[in-house]
Amino acid sequence: MNIPRLVIAAPSSGSGKTTVATGLMAAFSERGLAVSPHKAGPDYIDPGYHALATGRPGRNLDAFMCGPELVAPLFAHGAAGCDLAVVEGVMGLYDGAAGRGELASTAQVAKLLRAPVVLVVDASSQSRSVAALVHGFASFDPQVRLGGVILNKVGSDRHEVMLREALEEAGMPVLGVLRRAPQVAAPSRHLGLVPVAERRADAVSSVAALADQVRAGCDLEALFALARTAPPLACEAWSPEPALSASPAFGARGPGRNPGGRPVIAVAGGAAFTFSYAEHAELLTAAGAEVVTFDPLRDEALPAGTSGLVIGGGFPEVYAPELSANEPLRRAVADFAAAGGPVAAECAGLLYLARSLDGKPMCGVLDADARMSERLTLGYREAVAVSDSALAATGTRLRGHEFHRTVIEPGSGASPAWGFTRPERRVEGFVQQGVHASYLHTHWAAEPSVALRFTGAAAGAAAVAEAAVVAGHP
């Protein structure tokens, strides 16, 4: 495939990658281009702003969780039919998984996509030194093609002149200059930006302001011309159906062959549960499920016919009083779990299933209590399933990511969900009846068997419920 593409990187976090990437996505979309938005790394929040800017799902490209071999196919899947793709990097350009060299770095993603890199530099406290900084990043890895620089937080016309002169001497094109503009900054809290779902009206205004800022300060024609220099990618686009059929768990059943039709799998959404990868719903659908979203803040019952429940990540700690006040839904979730219904809960979902969160009653599915902590738990993990569950068979290996400022006590049940092998050895999470609950965020494209297994468990639950109704025992 031959999709024009750019990777937006920076020397370090906080340089303005999200501002520039989101603004570029919105500005190019306003020109009538179909823009495919991507985010390097595991972050869930930035893709929400990307989706708002483009009208398309924001998709992650994580070489640690999915493996380097899936980066280009997943990119091709998301970018199919688009006029331009913009990839926002993670941390600094060469920062990746700790102790793993370039693995999961923006630089690795750029090389796997054969995409030119635009470096966003916070120029607020430098002038001629910017040339030395950019020269170092351009020469560190000759396989990374640095195509130009966007200068951010420039203070004045004189400051801009000095920066441009320095970069001209270094032979590096300046593709944009952005002045300090705090009015378009998105609010942050303990885990990064506030998600779009929590501030949609303000987020729409912020994205529009970012588009205005980027349009005024960046050379869009030059940036698009740079994007068009990316050579064709020699790979097949990822697709959920072939990914499932290639899984050893596919067997004779295959997608769509569940007895009794398509089982309904309810996926938590709304402001408290905003973290999800688009490929998860695609895999569940391809495996034969009907995926329905519900909002635990507003809905007092699970969707009709629910036979599987997915509760992903988010910020339940921010909405603990409201989640607790929705007693009918808490009771419905508890009853569903008590009846053996399959439940896959990650991070926020784990907290919601606990007995309490910061003293507020939650669903009580797990004999554990959660609370906010001063300590941030952050990093990639290598994990192996240590208990059979509706999500994973014992021995299933996955790579995932932890990102939370809460603790749950105890940290694991009698049947833990995962055993971590790196960077430390410990067990974590809970498996009981049909419930699999853990802090670990995973990307199912790396192991499609989990979608098949979970959909099969939901189909089994649906068949049991239907048999009970037929027998007169609803």
Buried (B, 14 or more C-beta within 10 A) or exposed (E): BEBBBBBBBBBEEEBBBBBBBBBBBBBBBBEEBBBBBBBBBBBBBBBBBBBBBBEBBBBBBBBBBBBBEBBBBBBBBBBBEBBBBBBBBBBBBBBBBEEBEBBBBBBBBBBBBBBBBBBBBBBEEBBEEBBEBBBEBBEEBEEBBBBBBBBBBBEEEEBBEBBBEBBEEBEBBBBBBBBEBEEBBBEEEEBBBBBBBBBEEEBEEBBBBBBBBBBEBBBBEBBBEBBBBBEEBEBEBBBBBEBBBEBEBBEEBBBBEBEBBBBBBBBBBBBBBBBBBBBBBBBBBBBBBBBBBBBBBEBEEBBEBBBBBBBBBBBBBBBBEBBBEBEEBBBBBBEBBEEBBBBBBBBBBBBBBBBBBBEBBBBBBBEBBBBBEEEEEEBBBBBBBBBBBBBBEEEBEBBBBBBBBBBBEEBBBEBBBBBBEBEEEEBBBBBBBBBBBBBBBBBBBBBBBBBBBBBBBBBBBBBBBBEEEEEEEE
